[in-house]
């Protein structure tokens, strides 16, 4: 990460109440950004790739993948409507715009009610990882290259916070 990129991250962290840790020989630069009761961490890997993560306690082991509906999925949904209930479509819940594969149908159906949040999740290509043995999961964002666009960094942070708040309200996510 070049000096101007580190300066951009440091400025972003200061403006939004976070803190910046400069990179060194053995570690990459990071931003730690508290947002509500959650902490989002941005870092640059050696690829270079910008990665954002938000770790949370996930006692239930809930896991989900959200995708925008493509043409084939949309045709498949129309074919299956009235023929096969969504819970029988191999764990994939469908709406007109989204496909959600998850481990808990009730939580999945509640997430599908918030199409604005799902739109943001798919726009940023966020992933909700399965719980590790310690009961921790994380929301991940990955993009090739070093992200320095403040608007996008803030949008990713806010989307992660909104998803975590929603999962918390559903009894899935708890702060560390």
RAHU-V954361 format. One record per residue. N is the residue number from 1. RES is the residue in three letters. OMEGA is omega in radians with two decimals (none if undefined). NEAR is the number of other ideal C-beta (glycine too) atoms within 10 Angstrom. Layout:
BEGIN
n->N res->RES omega->OMEGA near->NEAR
n->N res->RES omega->OMEGA near->NEAR
END
This chain:
BEGIN
n->1 res->UNK omega->-3.12 near->18
n->2 res->UNK omega->-3.03 near->8
n->3 res->UNK omega->-3.11 near->8
n->4 res->UNK omega->3.10 near->8
n->5 res->UNK omega->3.08 near->17
n->6 res->UNK omega->3.10 near->17
n->7 res->UNK omega->3.10 near->13
n->8 res->UNK omega->3.14 near->19
n->9 res->UNK omega->3.13 near->27
n->10 res->UNK omega->3.11 near->17
n->11 res->UNK omega->3.12 near->13
n->12 res->UNK omega->-3.13 near->21
n->13 res->UNK omega->-3.12 near->19
n->14 res->UNK omega->-3.10 near->12
n->15 res->UNK omega->-3.03 near->10
n->16 res->UNK omega->3.01 near->16
n->17 res->UNK omega->3.10 near->9
n->18 res->UNK omega->3.04 near->21
n->19 res->UNK omega->-3.05 near->12
n->20 res->UNK omega->3.05 near->19
n->21 res->UNK omega->-3.11 near->16
n->22 res->UNK omega->3.10 near->13
n->23 res->UNK omega->3.10 near->15
n->24 res->UNK omega->-3.13 near->8
n->25 res->UNK omega->-3.05 near->4
n->26 res->UNK omega->-3.14 near->5
n->27 res->UNK omega->-3.11 near->10
n->28 res->UNK omega->3.10 near->17
n->29 res->UNK omega->-3.11 near->18
n->30 res->UNK omega->2.94 near->19
n->31 res->UNK omega->2.98 near->22
n->32 res->UNK omega->-3.03 near->14
n->33 res->UNK omega->3.06 near->25
n->34 res->UNK omega->3.09 near->14
n->35 res->UNK omega->-3.02 near->19
n->36 res->UNK omega->3.14 near->12
n->37 res->UNK omega->-3.05 near->14
n->38 res->UNK omega->3.08 near->22
n->39 res->UNK omega->3.09 near->19
n->40 res->UNK omega->3.13 near->25
n->41 res->UNK omega->3.00 near->16
n->42 res->UNK omega->3.04 near->24
n->43 res->UNK omega->3.07 near->19
n->44 res->UNK omega->3.11 near->21
n->45 res->UNK omega->-3.08 near->12
n->46 res->UNK omega->-3.06 near->6
n->47 res->UNK omega->-0.06 near->11
n->48 res->UNK omega->3.13 near->14
n->49 res->UNK omega->3.05 near->15
n->50 res->UNK omega->-3.14 near->23
n->51 res->UNK omega->3.02 near->17
n->52 res->UNK omega->3.11 near->24
n->53 res->UNK omega->3.01 near->17
n->54 res->UNK omega->-3.09 near->25
n->55 res->UNK omega->3.13 near->19
n->56 res->UNK omega->3.08 near->24
n->57 res->UNK omega->-3.09 near->15
n->58 res->UNK omega->-3.06 near->22
n->59 res->UNK omega->-3.07 near->12
n->60 res->UNK omega->-3.09 near->16
n->61 res->UNK omega->-3.13 near->13
n->62 res->UNK omega->3.12 near->21
n->63 res->UNK omega->-3.13 near->17
n->64 res->UNK omega->3.02 near->21
n->65 res->UNK omega->3.14 near->12
n->66 res->UNK omega->3.09 near->23
n->67 res->UNK omega->2.97 near->15
n->68 res->UNK omega->3.12 near->14
n->69 res->UNK omega->3.02 near->17
n->70 res->UNK omega->-3.10 near->10
n->71 res->UNK omega->-3.09 near->7
n->72 res->UNK omega->3.11 near->8
n->73 res->UNK omega->3.14 near->15
n->74 res->UNK omega->3.09 near->15
n->75 res->UNK omega->3.13 near->11
n->76 res->UNK omega->3.13 near->16
n->77 res->UNK omega->-3.14 near->17
n->78 res->UNK omega->3.13 near->11
n->79 res->UNK omega->-3.07 near->10
n->80 res->UNK omega->-3.10 near->14
n->81 res->UNK omega->3.12 near->11
n->82 res->UNK omega->3.14 near->7
n->83 res->UNK omega->-3.11 near->7
n->84 res->UNK omega->3.12 near->10
n->85 res->UNK omega->-3.09 near->9
n->86 res->UNK omega->-3.10 near->18
n->87 res->UNK omega->3.11 near->12
n->88 res->UNK omega->-3.13 near->10
n->89 res->UNK omega->3.08 near->15
n->90 res->UNK omega->3.06 near->6
n->91 res->UNK omega->3.14 near->14
n->92 res->UNK omega->3.07 near->18
n->93 res->UNK omega->-3.03 near->19
n->94 res->UNK omega->2.92 near->19
n->95 res->UNK omega->3.12 near->15
n->96 res->UNK omega->-3.05 near->9
n->97 res->UNK omega->-2.97 near->13
n->98 res->UNK omega->2.95 near->19
n->99 res->UNK omega->-3.11 near->21
n->100 res->UNK omega->3.04 near->22
n->101 res->UNK omega->-3.07 near->15
n->102 res->UNK omega->-3.08 near->20
n->103 res->UNK omega->3.13 near->14
n->104 res->UNK omega->-3.04 near->16
n->105 res->UNK omega->-3.13 near->13
n->106 res->UNK omega->3.10 near->9
n->107 res->UNK omega->3.12 near->19
n->108 res->UNK omega->3.13 near->21
n->109 res->UNK omega->3.08 near->15
n->110 res->UNK omega->3.09 near->15
n->111 res->UNK omega->-3.12 near->26
n->112 res->UNK omega->3.12 near->20
n->113 res->UNK omega->-3.09 near->10
n->114 res->UNK omega->-3.07 near->14
n->115 res->UNK omega->3.09 near->13
n->116 res->UNK omega->3.10 near->8
n->117 res->UNK omega->3.13 near->17
n->118 res->UNK omega->3.09 near->20
n->119 res->UNK omega->3.13 near->15
n->120 res->UNK omega->3.14 near->18
n->121 res->UNK omega->-3.12 near->26
n->122 res->UNK omega->3.12 near->16
n->123 res->UNK omega->-3.14 near->12
n->124 res->UNK omega->-3.14 near->17
n->125 res->UNK omega->3.11 near->13
n->126 res->UNK omega->3.11 near->19
n->127 res->UNK omega->3.07 near->16
n->128 res->UNK omega->-3.03 near->25
n->129 res->UNK omega->3.05 near->15
n->130 res->UNK omega->3.13 near->12
n->131 res->UNK omega->3.05 near->20
n->132 res->UNK omega->-3.12 near->12
n->133 res->UNK omega->-3.13 near->5
n->134 res->UNK omega->-3.13 near->8
n->135 res->UNK omega->3.13 near->13
n->136 res->UNK omega->3.02 near->13
n->137 res->UNK omega->3.05 near->24
n->138 res->UNK omega->2.97 near->18
n->139 res->UNK omega->-3.07 near->25
n->140 res->UNK omega->2.99 near->16
n->141 res->UNK omega->3.11 near->23
n->142 res->UNK omega->3.06 near->14
n->143 res->UNK omega->3.09 near->15
n->144 res->UNK omega->3.13 near->10
n->145 res->UNK omega->-3.12 near->10
n->146 res->UNK omega->-3.14 near->18
n->147 res->UNK omega->3.07 near->22
n->148 res->UNK omega->3.14 near->17
n->149 res->UNK omega->-3.07 near->11
n->150 res->UNK omega->-3.09 near->14
n->151 res->UNK omega->3.14 near->7
n->152 res->UNK omega->3.11 near->14
n->153 res->UNK omega->3.14 near->23
n->154 res->UNK omega->3.12 near->15
n->155 res->UNK omega->3.09 near->14
n->156 res->UNK omega->3.13 near->26
n->157 res->UNK omega->-3.11 near->23
n->158 res->UNK omega->3.11 near->14
n->159 res->UNK omega->3.08 near->22
n->160 res->UNK omega->3.12 near->27
n->161 res->UNK omega->-3.12 near->20
n->162 res->UNK omega->3.11 near->18
n->163 res->UNK omega->3.13 near->25
n->164 res->UNK omega->3.09 near->25
n->165 res->UNK omega->3.12 near->16
n->166 res->UNK omega->3.12 near->17
n->167 res->UNK omega->3.08 near->23
n->168 res->UNK omega->3.11 near->17
n->169 res->UNK omega->3.13 near->10
n->170 res->UNK omega->3.10 near->16
n->171 res->UNK omega->-3.10 near->11
n->172 res->UNK omega->-3.00 near->25
n->173 res->UNK omega->3.08 near->24
n->174 res->UNK omega->3.13 near->14
n->175 res->UNK omega->3.09 near->12
n->176 res->UNK omega->none near->9
END
